[in-house]
């Protein structure tokens, strides 16, 4: 079966293109499959958690999942830092970002129309160790402190606290101060109408600090004083004389036990249950109807770090290759944060797509990105039911880092495999190209050796058996050279055969004509002319045959010449004086010779034959009464002989063709036969002597032609063996 080079290269190129395409397609399919399976696993986990909680109905009653009022209830944060009561907020971070603002919507009482500049505050309550900590950032346009000798702390700016203890009894407290600094609580009568304190409460401690907008109050209360309900209210007194409470804003009414808000904290019982349902690299959160996170367990850890460590522990060569290809990987892989730190403070509310559907009783899968990291999170949300009623939702979350890591790994392996394939195939192509180039080079060398410098076909090209384009070319060239060689040999022998075949009848015709002339003693004038014409044509044909024989056998004859070193300038002067001038008395010759010797190496007879043919050509075309000029010039390593005549110029497109055989520009019929072989013989003789010849039309306002012969100059110190 024959496979062309083009088909081979096409198949290799397609293979190189298919490797990355297959890898990318497989990685995309793998990602889709992994995402689908991961979504099913997350949804299964979410439903398992919801089922486990639904089998424990006492948890919902104990953890207050029913009858919630978001406007009154307080969310108890787990504080990240230890709180120092110093009137500063730096240790309340990052939970302070989730503090709630209280204003007109939380107005409990007012003696005048509400103005935001009069009183607003931000509030945060959290748990740390055995204490409940509360922070108030109050914006008050006018501060009124308690008089140092006053028995009524409520006649100044103050904070009211309503606590239901574990026995279900209401306790009221009040925080007020006569100056910024350390403060303690006043224990008040449960009846709000009684404004006289019953005594100090040293367990409630805090710090009052002034700010540009108002004041800051930090306080702490032992957890064993607090049951399940709690309320705070900030009272504003603006008139230092009358000292009446003009405005009261709070989380709920601290004076009535039924108005207190529930103190909602992450459920320890639910978190213990979630711990038993542990899912690695997953985070489980339970939210109530107000979207408050009531329990959480787990983290969004990733396995990418482990994979990275495994990769680092691998082969050093593969690691080096991976590092070198990292810029290429970035173009095709999807970046993600392999190691990220989750925020220290967990949000109290969960507001992601799908939560509303979960609270309405529908399960869903959603995807979102963390705002502070390049991490995509996949979440399964399912409703949390208690006796058929939706009381919250279960959210199971997991990052897609492991999927992206696996997808990126597949892409990296595809790219690595492609690069390795390119390297291997590249080396193969290099060897393949080297083999092809070597075959072409061998074919070129054979073709160069097959033709000699004089244009003869000396050897044949050895055909190869390869069934491809180069094999076809070698076989075609071999067949073509064989045919050309046969044709050249036929043409070379044809002249000798024609001469031999034509001279015999010509000799017979000439002898018959002479015998006829003798037989006719007194022929008529017309008969004599006919015989003279016939004899002239016979001589003309003999001259043509001689010229053809000389042209065809010239190259072989040149090989048997006897070259020598001689002075061309002296030889030209001698040949002109004793040969050419007497032969052409009607032609004026102008010879410009050199004063120094002009040595050349060659056969003097052949060089004289060459110059005579150039002179014959110049004399044939020169304008009468104009000289034929011979000028010999010396160049650096060559001698240049110019033979010029004034006359008709040569067409520019024929300047390079007149030295070919059978090319003649003679228009008139001359008695001497011309076959266009003279200049061909000139070029052959000059090339045999390592020289060159060219024809140029004359310039400077003259019409004519110059033939310029260039021959290598012989050094004076260099002698041939025949001269020694």
Secondary structure by P-SEA (a helix, b strand, c coil): ccccaaaaaaaaaaaaaaaaaaaaaaaaaaaaaaaaaaaaaaaaaaaaaaaaaaacaaaaaaacccccccccbbbbccccbbbbccccccccccccccccccccccccccccccccccccbbbbbbccccbbbbbbbccccbbbbccccccccccccbbbbbbbcccbbbbbbbbbbccccbbbbbbbcccccccccccccccccbbbbbccccbbbbbccccccccccbbbbbbbbccccccccccccccccccccccccccccccaaaaaaaaaaccccbbbbbbcccccccccccccccaaaaaaaaaaaccaaaaaaaaaaaaaaaaccccccccccccccccccccccaaaaaaacccbbbbbbbccccbbbbbbbbbbbccccccbbbbbbbbaaaaaaaaaaaaaaaaaaaaaaaaaaaaaaaaaaaaaaaaaaaaaaaaaaaccccccccbbbbbbccccaaaaaaaaaaaaaaaaaaaaaaaaaaaaaaaaaaaaaaaaaaaaaaaaaaaaccccaaaaaaaaaaaaaaaaaaaaaaaaaaaaaaaaaaaabbbbbbcaaaaaaaaaacccccccccbbbbbbbbcccccccccaaaaaaaaaaaaaaaaacccccccbbbbbbbcccbbbbbbbbbccccccccccccccccccccccccccccccaaaaaaaaaaaaaccbbbbbcccccccbbbbbbbbbbbbccccccccc
